[in-house]
């Protein structure tokens, strides 16, 4: 199993640009989530999904959209990037024992 | 609002000594707590968890203690090794939502 994969690893955007952060897992987990981590901080939940076709907001959802058309994929879309969205983004999935598996992260810089 | 915080931002210990990392939480309704280890440039890695109906849980070289009376959580690492150097986060879970603390950096001196 590849576990949780994320692409790209690094991205630089200009203010106002849009992009999609990709996340995929091959463990057949129903639950997936997106977090952002700012320097010296813990992770904050952006959006999560409890299964294909079902998504919900976390702590900091503004400026982000998600969709879950398949069990495997959970992309995160930035509609109009802002410097405040400069962060490291982590995708995670949860197994049936409630253990979270995190991807390697995407480091995003918005100029 | 709900919050999970840590008392010490940086902890420096001698190799071979025991380490204790502390965490305070505010949501008394949380029923599940987790400790994560995060190495530089990597995602958080699960270390150990504990449910609110337990006071103590042991793993390999790690022990988590939960004191619900004062809403305090601690992670004990026995015989700390250089490979234990990382940032440690506690988190509390409500439904599928994880609330993380700000982290403690553990430095292991040779």
Backbone of each chain as ProteinMPNN parsed JSONL, in Angstrom:
{"seq_chain_A": "XXXXXXXXXXXXXXXXXXXXXXXXXXXXXXXXXXXXXXXXXXXXXXXXXXXXXXXXXXXXXXXXXXXXXXXXXXXXXXXXXXXXXXXXXXXXXXXXXXXXXXXXXXXXXXX", "coords_chain_A": {"N_chain_A": [[0.829, -1.204, 0.0], [0.461, 2.243, -0.798], [-0.373, 4.067, 1.008], [-1.263, 7.255, 2.219], [-1.164, 9.654, -0.222], [0.085, 12.743, -1.494], [-0.055, 15.445, -3.781], [0.9, 18.575, -5.291], [4.281, 18.468, -3.867], [5.444, 20.858, -3.306], [4.392, 24.235, -3.874], [4.021, 27.358, -5.448], [2.076, 30.187, -5.54], [0.435, 33.012, -7.034], [-1.297, 35.776, -5.601], [-4.775, 35.46, -5.841], [-4.784, 33.457, -7.729], [-6.0, 30.167, -8.575], [-6.027, 26.767, -7.439], [-5.656, 23.169, -7.181], [-5.129, 20.916, -4.617], [-4.001, 17.674, -4.473], [-5.099, 14.578, -3.07], [-4.831, 11.208, -2.191], [-5.761, 7.91, -1.185], [-5.064, 4.466, -0.661], [-6.181, 2.635, 0.999], [-8.773, 2.069, 1.39], [-10.235, 3.598, 3.18], [-13.01, 5.139, 4.728], [-13.214, 7.644, 5.922], [-11.807, 10.831, 5.407], [-9.623, 13.69, 5.61], [-8.638, 17.18, 5.607], [-5.983, 19.227, 6.683], [-4.402, 22.237, 7.817], [-1.185, 23.514, 8.579], [0.381, 25.929, 10.292], [3.464, 27.77, 10.87], [5.053, 26.663, 13.827], [2.719, 25.855, 14.949], [-0.111, 23.762, 15.812], [-2.062, 21.348, 13.93], [-4.846, 22.391, 11.977], [-8.204, 21.721, 11.296], [-9.604, 21.71, 8.102], [-11.537, 20.763, 6.111], [-13.605, 17.831, 6.059], [-14.469, 14.408, 5.261], [-16.833, 11.843, 5.438], [-17.321, 9.815, 3.772], [-17.767, 8.746, 0.336], [-19.218, 11.294, -1.566], [-19.998, 12.78, 0.614], [-19.313, 15.571, 2.496], [-17.946, 17.888, 4.919], [-17.578, 20.88, 6.92], [-14.642, 21.964, 8.684], [-12.646, 23.47, 11.217], [-11.508, 25.739, 9.962], [-12.711, 26.537, 7.268], [-13.052, 28.531, 5.321], [-12.441, 29.844, 2.096], [-11.695, 27.531, 0.908], [-12.585, 24.649, -0.989], [-14.013, 21.366, -1.172], [-14.448, 18.061, -2.547], [-15.827, 14.771, -2.873], [-15.782, 12.385, -4.802], [-15.017, 9.792, -5.13], [-14.017, 6.976, -3.073], [-11.279, 6.9, -2.847], [-10.11, 9.412, -3.482], [-9.624, 12.81, -2.481], [-9.723, 15.825, -3.148], [-8.502, 19.169, -2.527], [-9.52, 22.408, -3.034], [-8.329, 25.617, -3.736], [-9.877, 28.576, -4.112], [-9.363, 31.309, -4.702], [-6.394, 32.269, -4.223], [-4.81, 33.519, -1.263], [-2.358, 35.425, 0.589], [-2.594, 34.706, 3.283], [-3.14, 32.054, 3.188], [-0.828, 30.741, 2.92], [0.928, 27.992, 3.915], [1.462, 24.707, 5.347], [-0.046, 21.899, 4.056], [-1.871, 19.121, 5.075], [-3.15, 15.967, 4.302], [-5.319, 13.42, 5.49], [-6.346, 10.089, 6.434], [-8.641, 7.895, 8.095], [-8.61, 4.781, 9.77], [-10.502, 1.776, 10.542], [-9.991, 1.435, 13.183], [-9.785, 3.877, 14.19], [-7.358, 5.205, 13.848], [-5.394, 7.806, 12.607], [-3.943, 8.387, 9.487], [-1.451, 10.212, 8.052], [-0.632, 12.147, 5.15], [2.382, 13.159, 3.335], [2.405, 15.907, 3.098], [1.83, 19.179, 1.627], [3.615, 21.95, 0.74], [2.695, 25.18, 0.598], [3.058, 28.348, -0.852], [1.902, 31.606, -1.013], [2.143, 34.405, -2.886]], "CA_chain_A": [[0.0, 0.0, 0.0], [1.181, 3.502, -0.803], [-0.847, 4.869, 2.124], [-1.842, 8.529, 1.809], [-0.251, 10.403, -1.08], [-0.303, 14.119, -1.784], [0.681, 16.175, -4.805], [2.361, 18.519, -5.352], [4.962, 18.618, -2.586], [5.672, 22.288, -3.148], [3.663, 25.049, -4.839], [4.025, 28.802, -5.248], [0.978, 30.819, -6.262], [0.246, 34.447, -6.89], [-2.597, 36.127, -5.032], [-5.871, 35.413, -6.786], [-4.772, 32.241, -8.526], [-6.677, 29.011, -8.0], [-5.343, 25.497, -7.678], [-6.178, 22.007, -6.477], [-4.191, 20.015, -3.951], [-4.511, 16.32, -4.627], [-4.895, 13.611, -1.985], [-5.374, 9.894, -2.502], [-5.385, 6.815, -0.284], [-5.37, 3.152, -1.232], [-6.484, 1.746, 2.125], [-10.228, 1.925, 1.422], [-10.795, 4.27, 4.354], [-14.151, 5.985, 4.418], [-13.04, 8.996, 6.416], [-10.611, 11.57, 5.005], [-9.669, 15.067, 6.104], [-7.581, 18.119, 5.238], [-5.526, 20.118, 7.739], [-3.31, 23.146, 7.511], [-0.285, 23.703, 9.706], [1.176, 27.145, 10.209], [4.71, 27.628, 11.62], [4.972, 26.616, 15.277], [1.339, 25.602, 15.37], [-0.681, 22.448, 15.543], [-2.853, 21.237, 12.706], [-6.236, 22.846, 12.083], [-9.046, 21.001, 10.353], [-10.225, 22.551, 7.082], [-12.738, 20.041, 5.695], [-13.487, 16.393, 6.19], [-15.47, 13.628, 4.541], [-17.056, 10.538, 6.068], [-17.545, 8.831, 2.725], [-17.965, 9.316, -0.996], [-20.407, 12.122, -1.71], [-20.326, 13.46, 1.868], [-18.242, 16.412, 3.025], [-18.396, 18.839, 5.931], [-16.584, 21.882, 7.261], [-13.913, 21.862, 9.925], [-12.444, 24.714, 11.964], [-11.1, 26.87, 9.118], [-13.075, 26.151, 5.904], [-13.208, 29.642, 4.382], [-11.45, 29.951, 1.045], [-11.388, 26.192, 0.425], [-13.67, 23.755, -1.338], [-13.641, 19.967, -1.328], [-15.43, 17.143, -3.087], [-15.42, 13.376, -2.631], [-16.517, 11.597, -5.79], [-14.625, 8.398, -4.947], [-13.443, 6.695, -1.759], [-9.83, 7.053, -2.859], [-9.599, 10.757, -3.733], [-10.236, 13.899, -1.716], [-8.983, 17.034, -3.517], [-8.764, 20.437, -1.848], [-9.412, 23.502, -3.995], [-8.234, 27.004, -3.316], [-10.638, 29.28, -5.14], [-8.654, 32.546, -5.011], [-5.365, 32.182, -3.193], [-4.44, 34.723, -0.513], [-1.146, 35.186, 1.384], [-2.948, 34.052, 4.548], [-3.235, 30.619, 2.957], [0.52, 30.166, 2.943], [0.908, 27.022, 4.997], [1.686, 23.327, 4.94], [-1.338, 21.231, 4.042], [-1.813, 17.682, 5.27], [-4.332, 15.152, 4.103], [-5.279, 12.247, 6.367], [-7.483, 9.178, 6.416], [-8.807, 7.161, 9.358], [-8.995, 3.39, 9.584], [-11.619, 1.324, 11.371], [-9.573, 1.503, 14.582], [-9.712, 5.308, 14.487], [-6.021, 5.754, 13.723], [-5.244, 8.7, 11.465], [-2.74, 8.255, 8.672], [-1.22, 11.484, 7.392], [0.221, 12.218, 3.985], [3.651, 13.857, 3.56], [2.199, 17.349, 3.131], [2.092, 20.088, 0.505], [4.027, 23.258, 1.233], [2.141, 26.193, -0.306], [3.402, 29.75, -0.622], [1.105, 32.524, -1.82], [2.844, 35.695, -2.932]], "C_chain_A": [[0.864, 1.254, 0.0], [0.772, 4.36, 0.38], [-1.562, 6.102, 1.605], [-0.804, 9.298, 0.991], [-0.817, 11.782, -1.361], [0.564, 14.676, -2.902], [0.071, 17.555, -4.972], [2.978, 18.579, -3.962], [5.21, 20.089, -2.265], [4.873, 23.039, -4.218], [3.78, 26.51, -4.449], [2.929, 29.388, -6.13], [1.046, 32.333, -6.104], [-1.149, 34.697, -6.313], [-3.666, 36.131, -6.128], [-5.904, 34.172, -7.659], [-5.542, 31.133, -7.807], [-5.852, 27.766, -8.28], [-6.009, 24.402, -6.86], [-5.04, 21.199, -5.893], [-4.795, 18.617, -3.995], [-4.178, 15.464, -3.403], [-5.548, 12.304, -2.389], [-4.903, 8.891, -1.465], [-5.861, 5.493, -0.871], [-5.712, 2.14, -0.153], [-7.984, 1.532, 2.307], [-10.858, 2.528, 2.685], [-11.945, 5.172, 3.934], [-13.879, 7.451, 4.789], [-11.725, 9.591, 5.938], [-10.754, 13.014, 5.454], [-8.492, 15.866, 5.572], [-7.292, 19.03, 6.428], [-4.536, 21.105, 7.143], [-2.484, 23.332, 8.783], [0.57, 24.935, 9.459], [2.407, 26.997, 11.105], [4.503, 27.661, 13.131], [3.597, 26.304, 15.823], [0.971, 24.147, 15.154], [-1.5, 22.48, 14.265], [-4.286, 21.712, 12.963], [-7.045, 22.217, 10.951], [-9.74, 21.963, 9.395], [-11.579, 21.969, 6.664], [-12.517, 18.554, 5.962], [-14.638, 15.709, 5.457], [-15.594, 12.263, 5.209], [-17.379, 9.456, 5.045], [-17.771, 9.518, 1.396], [-19.287, 10.069, -1.054], [-20.774, 12.928, -0.479], [-19.119, 14.263, 2.338], [-18.826, 17.37, 4.063], [-17.237, 19.749, 6.303], [-15.917, 21.579, 8.587], [-13.814, 23.214, 10.603], [-12.24, 25.937, 11.071], [-11.432, 26.617, 7.647], [-13.065, 27.274, 4.871], [-12.064, 29.718, 3.385], [-11.088, 28.615, 0.414], [-12.675, 25.457, 0.069], [-13.147, 22.331, -1.442], [-14.78, 19.22, -2.016], [-14.923, 15.729, -2.862], [-16.245, 12.499, -3.566], [-16.179, 10.114, -5.692], [-14.094, 8.207, -3.53], [-11.97, 7.06, -1.715], [-9.355, 8.505, -2.845], [-10.358, 11.825, -2.96], [-9.465, 15.188, -2.012], [-9.444, 18.27, -2.744], [-8.527, 21.567, -2.836], [-9.32, 24.854, -3.301], [-8.843, 27.854, -4.426], [-9.921, 30.534, -5.63], [-7.602, 32.719, -3.92], [-5.04, 33.539, -2.574], [-3.175, 34.417, 0.289], [-1.422, 34.491, 2.715], [-3.086, 32.541, 4.406], [-1.869, 29.958, 2.783], [0.631, 29.265, 4.159], [1.393, 25.678, 4.46], [0.358, 22.599, 5.092], [-1.144, 19.722, 4.137], [-3.172, 17.065, 5.026], [-4.198, 13.923, 4.999], [-6.494, 11.37, 6.124], [-7.491, 8.396, 7.726], [-9.233, 5.736, 9.062], [-10.112, 3.02, 10.565], [-11.278, 1.318, 12.857], [-9.359, 2.949, 15.031], [-8.301, 5.869, 14.49], [-5.939, 6.593, 12.467], [-3.901, 8.467, 10.791], [-2.583, 9.551, 7.88], [-0.351, 11.316, 6.154], [1.463, 13.04, 4.291], [3.522, 15.37, 3.556], [2.489, 18.041, 1.818], [2.43, 21.446, 1.086], [3.621, 24.312, 0.214], [2.563, 27.589, 0.124], [2.573, 30.605, -1.567], [1.742, 33.909, -1.734], [1.881, 36.853, -3.126]], "O_chain_A": [[1.871, 1.326, 0.704], [1.491, 5.295, 0.734], [-2.363, 6.023, 0.674], [0.301, 9.558, 1.466], [-2.031, 11.969, -1.453], [1.765, 14.413, -2.963], [-1.14, 17.715, -4.817], [2.257, 18.726, -2.975], [5.186, 20.503, -1.106], [4.698, 22.543, -5.331], [3.655, 26.865, -3.276], [2.871, 29.111, -7.328], [1.64, 32.853, -5.159], [-2.066, 33.904, -6.526], [-3.487, 36.723, -7.192], [-6.93, 33.863, -8.263], [-5.708, 31.164, -6.587], [-5.078, 27.719, -9.236], [-6.815, 24.669, -5.968], [-4.096, 20.84, -6.597], [-5.945, 18.406, -3.608], [-3.121, 15.609, -2.79], [-6.68, 12.289, -2.872], [-3.798, 8.998, -0.932], [-6.92, 5.415, -1.494], [-5.557, 0.935, -0.352], [-8.413, 0.889, 3.265], [-11.869, 2.039, 3.188], [-11.871, 5.873, 2.925], [-14.263, 8.37, 4.066], [-10.67, 8.964, 6.038], [-11.864, 13.506, 5.655], [-7.483, 15.306, 5.142], [-8.201, 19.533, 7.089], [-3.916, 20.848, 6.111], [-3.006, 23.312, 9.898], [1.38, 24.972, 8.533], [2.395, 26.172, 12.019], [3.859, 28.57, 13.656], [3.338, 26.467, 17.015], [1.635, 23.41, 14.425], [-1.613, 23.514, 13.606], [-4.857, 21.464, 14.025], [-6.612, 22.192, 9.799], [-10.387, 22.918, 9.825], [-12.623, 22.598, 6.839], [-11.383, 18.09, 6.075], [-15.632, 16.336, 5.087], [-14.594, 11.61, 5.508], [-17.674, 8.318, 5.408], [-17.945, 10.735, 1.339], [-20.332, 9.559, -0.65], [-21.748, 13.682, -0.501], [-18.04, 13.712, 2.553], [-20.03, 17.629, 4.085], [-16.074, 19.441, 6.041], [-16.529, 21.017, 9.496], [-14.755, 24.007, 10.578], [-12.726, 27.028, 11.372], [-10.512, 26.492, 6.839], [-13.069, 27.004, 3.67], [-10.89, 29.668, 3.75], [-10.273, 28.561, -0.506], [-13.706, 25.614, 0.723], [-11.979, 22.112, -1.761], [-15.918, 19.687, -2.059], [-13.725, 15.515, -2.679], [-17.271, 11.943, -3.174], [-16.965, 9.27, -6.122], [-13.757, 9.184, -2.861], [-11.461, 7.481, -0.676], [-8.314, 8.806, -2.262], [-11.577, 11.752, -2.805], [-8.635, 15.601, -1.204], [-10.608, 18.393, -2.365], [-7.445, 21.67, -3.412], [-10.11, 25.186, -2.417], [-8.359, 27.839, -5.558], [-9.875, 30.796, -6.831], [-7.88, 33.245, -2.842], [-5.0, 34.561, -3.259], [-2.94, 33.259, 0.637], [-0.568, 33.762, 3.219], [-3.143, 31.829, 5.408], [-1.778, 28.757, 2.53], [0.453, 29.709, 5.293], [1.693, 25.537, 3.274], [-0.284, 22.679, 6.139], [-0.367, 19.127, 3.39], [-4.2, 17.569, 5.478], [-3.09, 13.443, 5.239], [-7.536, 11.84, 5.667], [-6.458, 8.258, 8.381], [-10.098, 5.496, 8.22], [-10.596, 3.865, 11.319], [-12.171, 1.211, 13.698], [-8.824, 3.206, 16.109], [-8.067, 6.92, 15.087], [-6.356, 6.162, 11.391], [-2.864, 8.365, 11.447], [-3.477, 9.938, 7.129], [0.54, 10.467, 6.107], [1.591, 13.568, 5.396], [4.452, 16.058, 3.976], [3.28, 17.564, 1.003], [1.642, 22.029, 1.83], [4.14, 24.337, -0.902], [2.446, 27.965, 1.29], [2.543, 30.361, -2.773], [1.861, 34.496, -0.659], [2.306, 38.007, -3.186]]}, "seq_chain_B": "XXXXXXXXXXXXXXXXXXXXXXXXXXXXXXXXXXXXXXXXXXXXXXXXXXXXXXXXXXXXXXXXXXXXXXXXXXXXXXXXXXXXXXXXXXXXXXXXXXXXXXXXXXXXXX", "coords_chain_B": {"N_chain_B": [[-13.931, 28.788, 23.244], [-13.322, 25.378, 22.217], [-10.18, 24.013, 23.123], [-6.829, 22.862, 22.979], [-3.872, 22.761, 24.683], [-0.321, 23.178, 25.303], [2.091, 23.037, 27.937], [4.897, 23.435, 27.857], [6.953, 24.724, 25.419], [9.467, 23.839, 24.456], [11.527, 21.102, 25.183], [14.393, 19.886, 26.621], [16.42, 17.081, 26.924], [18.659, 14.692, 28.372], [20.239, 12.109, 26.596], [19.023, 8.889, 27.181], [17.729, 9.529, 29.512], [14.435, 9.887, 31.013], [11.587, 11.313, 29.396], [9.059, 13.76, 29.798], [6.181, 14.993, 28.501], [3.762, 17.462, 28.557], [0.237, 18.277, 28.46], [-2.648, 20.286, 28.261], [-6.166, 20.179, 28.183], [-9.378, 21.455, 27.173], [-11.967, 20.675, 26.64], [-14.167, 18.933, 28.309], [-15.856, 17.004, 27.441], [-14.63, 15.501, 25.519], [-13.686, 12.303, 24.352], [-11.538, 10.878, 23.581], [-8.08, 10.741, 23.136], [-4.987, 11.632, 21.643], [-1.546, 11.167, 20.965], [0.889, 12.586, 18.873], [3.827, 12.351, 16.866], [5.998, 14.48, 15.174], [8.311, 14.755, 12.741], [10.806, 16.814, 11.197], [9.67, 18.203, 8.202], [7.879, 16.2, 7.674], [4.704, 14.452, 7.871], [2.416, 14.227, 10.711], [2.889, 11.526, 12.988], [1.274, 8.795, 14.353], [1.479, 8.011, 17.8], [0.505, 7.04, 20.349], [-2.633, 6.347, 21.894], [-5.472, 7.165, 23.994], [-8.438, 6.412, 25.703], [-11.174, 8.137, 27.276], [-12.14, 6.71, 29.399], [-10.057, 5.547, 30.613], [-7.064, 5.715, 32.63], [-4.43, 5.385, 32.202], [-2.131, 4.273, 29.757], [0.026, 2.029, 28.183], [2.725, 1.787, 25.889], [5.283, 0.76, 23.626], [8.042, 1.782, 25.18], [6.711, 4.161, 25.631], [4.289, 5.959, 27.555], [1.044, 7.013, 28.235], [-0.7, 9.252, 30.228], [-3.758, 10.114, 31.692], [-5.534, 12.598, 33.252], [-8.506, 13.294, 34.21], [-9.727, 14.895, 36.042], [-8.307, 17.278, 36.303], [-8.096, 17.844, 33.699], [-5.807, 17.037, 32.119], [-3.134, 15.798, 30.212], [-0.461, 13.583, 29.624], [2.649, 12.6, 28.122], [4.933, 10.111, 28.443], [8.22, 9.259, 27.793], [10.374, 6.667, 27.866], [13.861, 6.164, 28.555], [15.056, 8.041, 26.639], [15.91, 8.544, 23.243], [18.154, 9.633, 20.59], [16.682, 9.523, 18.209], [14.18, 10.182, 19.037], [13.929, 12.867, 18.982], [11.921, 15.47, 18.023], [8.854, 17.192, 17.157], [6.148, 17.105, 19.337], [2.727, 16.501, 19.456], [-0.316, 16.841, 21.206], [-3.676, 15.743, 20.87], [-7.201, 16.102, 20.875], [-10.174, 14.298, 20.316], [-13.322, 14.791, 18.861], [-16.153, 13.403, 17.718], [-15.36, 13.05, 14.418], [-13.509, 15.009, 14.42], [-10.385, 16.379, 14.958], [-8.676, 18.187, 17.407], [-5.847, 20.015, 17.746], [-3.018, 20.63, 19.872], [-0.448, 23.174, 20.297], [2.105, 22.125, 20.168], [5.172, 20.576, 21.342], [8.606, 20.851, 21.29], [10.969, 18.357, 21.352], [14.223, 17.977, 22.369], [17.058, 16.004, 22.207], [19.899, 15.543, 23.981], [23.188, 14.446, 23.327]], "CA_chain_B": [[-14.113, 27.594, 22.458], [-12.511, 24.234, 22.606], [-8.748, 24.223, 22.873], [-5.871, 21.952, 23.579], [-2.621, 23.508, 24.742], [0.837, 22.556, 25.904], [2.726, 23.911, 28.9], [6.277, 23.704, 27.52], [7.195, 24.684, 23.983], [10.701, 23.118, 24.156], [12.032, 20.263, 26.25], [15.713, 19.342, 26.322], [16.73, 15.997, 27.849], [19.866, 13.921, 28.124], [20.003, 10.774, 26.048], [18.911, 7.863, 28.205], [16.797, 9.964, 30.543], [13.019, 9.837, 30.664], [10.992, 12.588, 29.001], [7.631, 13.923, 30.083], [5.582, 16.1, 27.753], [2.451, 17.706, 29.142], [-0.788, 18.879, 27.617], [-3.919, 20.586, 28.911], [-7.283, 20.277, 27.254], [-10.464, 22.222, 27.787], [-13.278, 20.096, 26.388], [-14.343, 17.781, 29.19], [-16.679, 15.999, 26.755], [-13.811, 14.698, 24.601], [-13.588, 10.935, 24.86], [-10.424, 10.177, 22.949], [-6.914, 11.61, 23.075], [-3.931, 11.018, 20.843], [-0.235, 11.824, 20.864], [1.549, 12.449, 17.581], [5.207, 12.789, 16.71], [6.215, 15.028, 13.845], [9.69, 15.072, 12.394], [10.905, 17.933, 10.267], [9.327, 17.941, 6.813], [7.011, 15.042, 7.549], [3.408, 14.533, 8.497], [2.348, 13.654, 12.071], [2.891, 10.076, 13.093], [0.581, 8.319, 15.546], [2.317, 7.355, 18.798], [-0.306, 6.298, 21.296], [-3.903, 6.998, 22.187], [-6.116, 6.751, 25.24], [-9.837, 6.786, 25.806], [-11.435, 8.879, 28.512], [-12.47, 5.793, 30.495], [-8.796, 4.998, 31.078], [-6.15, 6.661, 33.253], [-3.046, 5.112, 31.792], [-1.951, 3.279, 28.705], [1.454, 1.878, 27.899], [3.168, 1.214, 24.63], [6.703, 0.441, 23.664], [8.809, 2.933, 25.7], [5.857, 5.332, 25.854], [3.131, 5.825, 28.428], [0.187, 8.186, 28.262], [-1.489, 9.381, 31.438], [-4.888, 11.019, 31.546], [-6.144, 13.045, 34.498], [-9.714, 14.0, 33.791], [-10.111, 15.853, 37.073], [-7.682, 18.568, 35.981], [-8.021, 17.899, 32.231], [-4.388, 17.038, 31.814], [-2.647, 14.625, 29.485], [0.999, 13.601, 29.523], [3.331, 11.54, 27.379], [6.219, 9.769, 29.032], [9.094, 8.472, 26.936], [11.44, 6.065, 28.667], [15.177, 6.01, 27.916], [14.947, 8.854, 25.42], [16.949, 8.303, 22.255], [18.262, 10.723, 19.603], [15.598, 9.403, 17.24], [12.955, 10.73, 19.607], [13.907, 14.314, 18.746], [10.827, 15.814, 17.113], [7.79, 17.959, 17.8], [5.083, 16.226, 19.801], [1.431, 17.152, 19.58], [-1.465, 16.114, 21.714], [-4.911, 16.084, 20.169], [-8.416, 15.506, 21.394], [-11.086, 14.02, 19.227], [-14.754, 14.864, 19.065], [-16.651, 12.808, 16.474], [-14.202, 12.825, 13.568], [-12.712, 16.215, 14.406], [-9.223, 16.423, 15.842], [-8.206, 19.512, 17.813], [-4.446, 19.855, 18.104], [-2.282, 21.63, 20.617], [0.55, 23.889, 19.499], [3.301, 21.307, 20.014], [6.38, 20.686, 22.161], [9.798, 20.325, 20.609], [11.833, 17.559, 22.225], [15.617, 17.926, 21.939], [17.783, 14.988, 22.957], [21.328, 15.856, 24.043], [23.988, 13.205, 23.328]], "C_chain_B": [[-13.244, 26.461, 22.924], [-11.049, 24.528, 22.308], [-7.949, 23.151, 23.558], [-4.54, 22.664, 23.585], [-1.532, 22.751, 25.432], [1.505, 23.547, 26.82], [4.105, 24.335, 28.434], [6.478, 23.65, 26.022], [8.437, 23.891, 23.597], [11.15, 22.349, 25.386], [13.356, 19.653, 25.817], [16.068, 18.291, 27.37], [18.02, 15.308, 27.424], [19.481, 12.551, 27.564], [20.007, 9.747, 27.178], [17.976, 8.233, 29.347], [15.364, 9.76, 30.077], [12.525, 11.242, 30.333], [9.524, 12.597, 29.379], [7.142, 15.171, 29.368], [4.145, 16.242, 28.214], [1.511, 18.422, 28.187], [-2.033, 19.124, 28.459], [-5.006, 20.66, 27.856], [-8.452, 20.926, 27.96], [-11.832, 21.583, 27.614], [-13.459, 18.827, 27.218], [-15.187, 16.683, 28.551], [-15.882, 15.142, 25.783], [-13.58, 13.314, 25.191], [-12.386, 10.181, 24.319], [-9.284, 11.154, 22.756], [-5.767, 10.865, 22.398], [-2.66, 11.845, 20.97], [0.356, 11.508, 19.492], [2.986, 12.946, 17.68], [5.373, 13.314, 15.298], [7.68, 15.4, 13.674], [9.702, 16.118, 11.294], [10.581, 17.496, 8.839], [8.407, 16.759, 6.593], [5.653, 15.304, 8.19], [3.431, 13.935, 9.892], [2.256, 12.139, 12.028], [2.254, 9.669, 14.41], [1.563, 7.64, 16.498], [1.484, 6.449, 19.684], [-1.59, 7.063, 21.537], [-4.457, 6.481, 23.511], [-7.562, 7.234, 25.222], [-10.106, 7.383, 27.178], [-11.816, 7.968, 29.675], [-11.228, 5.088, 31.052], [-7.96, 6.114, 31.721], [-4.73, 6.541, 32.712], [-3.05, 4.081, 30.68], [-0.476, 3.241, 28.349], [1.673, 1.288, 26.531], [4.633, 0.847, 24.759], [7.483, 1.705, 24.0], [7.973, 4.178, 25.947], [4.674, 4.977, 26.747], [2.338, 7.12, 28.357], [-0.643, 8.124, 29.539], [-2.577, 10.42, 31.225], [-5.47, 11.322, 32.923], [-7.348, 13.905, 34.151], [-10.131, 15.061, 34.8], [-9.571, 17.246, 36.756], [-7.51, 18.74, 34.473], [-6.582, 18.014, 31.748], [-3.985, 15.697, 31.2], [-1.129, 14.702, 29.45], [1.501, 12.397, 28.734], [4.684, 11.324, 28.024], [6.98, 8.877, 28.066], [10.246, 7.966, 27.79], [12.731, 5.957, 27.85], [15.226, 6.737, 26.577], [16.171, 8.679, 24.523], [17.032, 9.476, 21.273], [17.135, 10.697, 18.565], [14.258, 9.901, 17.757], [12.855, 12.233, 19.416], [12.88, 14.638, 17.665], [9.912, 16.797, 17.836], [6.66, 17.002, 18.127], [3.802, 17.037, 19.997], [0.465, 16.24, 20.314], [-2.686, 16.573, 20.923], [-6.078, 15.417, 20.875], [-9.39, 15.348, 20.242], [-12.528, 14.098, 19.684], [-15.405, 14.48, 17.753], [-15.434, 12.509, 15.614], [-13.269, 14.032, 13.555], [-11.587, 16.111, 15.425], [-8.87, 17.874, 16.138], [-6.809, 19.332, 18.377], [-3.963, 20.968, 19.023], [-1.187, 22.216, 19.748], [1.871, 23.149, 19.405], [4.395, 21.593, 21.017], [7.534, 20.087, 21.392], [10.665, 19.612, 21.64], [13.23, 17.512, 21.62], [16.358, 16.941, 22.819], [19.271, 15.289, 22.862], [22.13, 14.558, 24.12], [24.801, 13.052, 24.597]], "O_chain_B": [[-12.518, 26.578, 23.912], [-10.732, 25.221, 21.341], [-8.35, 22.607, 24.588], [-4.117, 23.141, 22.532], [-1.807, 21.753, 26.098], [1.506, 24.749, 26.552], [4.464, 25.5, 28.6], [6.198, 22.622, 25.406], [8.471, 23.317, 22.509], [11.153, 22.881, 26.496], [13.439, 18.988, 24.784], [16.023, 18.57, 28.568], [18.409, 15.347, 26.256], [18.519, 11.926, 28.011], [20.899, 9.748, 28.027], [17.488, 7.361, 30.065], [15.109, 9.495, 28.902], [12.983, 12.229, 30.91], [8.835, 11.58, 29.294], [7.638, 16.273, 29.608], [3.398, 15.265, 28.259], [1.937, 19.08, 27.238], [-2.425, 18.282, 29.267], [-4.775, 21.156, 26.753], [-8.516, 20.948, 29.189], [-12.763, 21.906, 28.352], [-12.951, 17.767, 26.853], [-15.233, 15.561, 29.054], [-16.403, 14.152, 25.27], [-13.312, 13.173, 26.385], [-12.233, 8.985, 24.567], [-9.488, 12.266, 22.27], [-5.599, 9.655, 22.555], [-2.706, 13.071, 21.068], [0.336, 10.373, 19.016], [3.308, 13.836, 18.468], [4.944, 12.676, 14.336], [8.208, 16.257, 14.383], [8.729, 16.281, 10.558], [11.155, 16.531, 8.333], [8.176, 16.354, 5.454], [5.482, 16.257, 8.951], [4.365, 13.209, 10.233], [1.626, 11.557, 11.144], [2.654, 10.15, 15.47], [2.373, 6.809, 16.085], [1.724, 5.244, 19.761], [-1.629, 8.286, 21.4], [-3.973, 5.496, 24.066], [-7.852, 8.342, 24.773], [-9.352, 7.157, 28.125], [-11.815, 8.409, 30.824], [-11.333, 4.159, 31.852], [-8.123, 7.292, 31.404], [-3.943, 7.486, 32.765], [-3.857, 3.152, 30.663], [0.182, 4.275, 28.229], [0.929, 0.423, 26.069], [5.15, 0.651, 25.858], [7.569, 2.611, 23.171], [8.505, 5.173, 26.438], [4.139, 3.869, 26.704], [2.914, 8.206, 28.415], [-1.211, 7.087, 29.883], [-2.335, 11.479, 30.645], [-5.849, 10.415, 33.664], [-7.219, 15.089, 33.841], [-10.816, 16.021, 34.446], [-10.264, 18.252, 36.912], [-6.851, 19.679, 34.024], [-6.207, 18.965, 31.063], [-4.436, 14.63, 31.616], [-0.571, 15.783, 29.265], [0.871, 11.34, 28.689], [5.485, 12.253, 28.136], [6.459, 7.872, 27.583], [10.998, 8.752, 28.366], [12.712, 5.701, 26.647], [15.412, 6.126, 25.525], [17.31, 8.668, 24.99], [16.071, 10.234, 21.141], [16.693, 11.748, 18.102], [13.304, 10.028, 16.989], [11.799, 12.816, 19.664], [12.962, 14.142, 16.541], [10.166, 17.18, 18.977], [6.263, 16.186, 17.295], [3.801, 18.102, 20.615], [0.426, 15.032, 20.081], [-2.703, 17.675, 20.375], [-5.955, 14.312, 21.404], [-9.423, 16.159, 19.316], [-12.911, 13.563, 20.725], [-15.222, 15.179, 16.757], [-14.551, 11.771, 16.05], [-12.332, 14.074, 12.759], [-11.81, 15.798, 16.594], [-8.777, 18.695, 15.225], [-6.602, 18.604, 19.347], [-4.442, 22.1, 18.957], [-1.012, 21.81, 18.6], [2.709, 23.542, 18.593], [4.533, 22.721, 21.491], [7.455, 18.96, 20.904], [11.043, 20.185, 22.661], [13.404, 17.06, 20.489], [16.294, 17.031, 24.045], [19.837, 15.289, 21.769], [21.788, 13.666, 24.895], [25.523, 12.068, 24.753]]}, "name": "protein", "num_of_chains": 2, "seq": "XXXXXXXXXXXXXXXXXXXXXXXXXXXXXXXXXXXXXXXXXXXXXXXXXXXXXXXXXXXXXXXXXXXXXXXXXXXXXXXXXXXXXXXXXXXXXXXXXXXXXXXXXXXXXXXXXXXXXXXXXXXXXXXXXXXXXXXXXXXXXXXXXXXXXXXXXXXXXXXXXXXXXXXXXXXXXXXXXXXXXXXXXXXXXXXXXXXXXXXXXXXXXXXXXXXXXXXXXXXXX"}
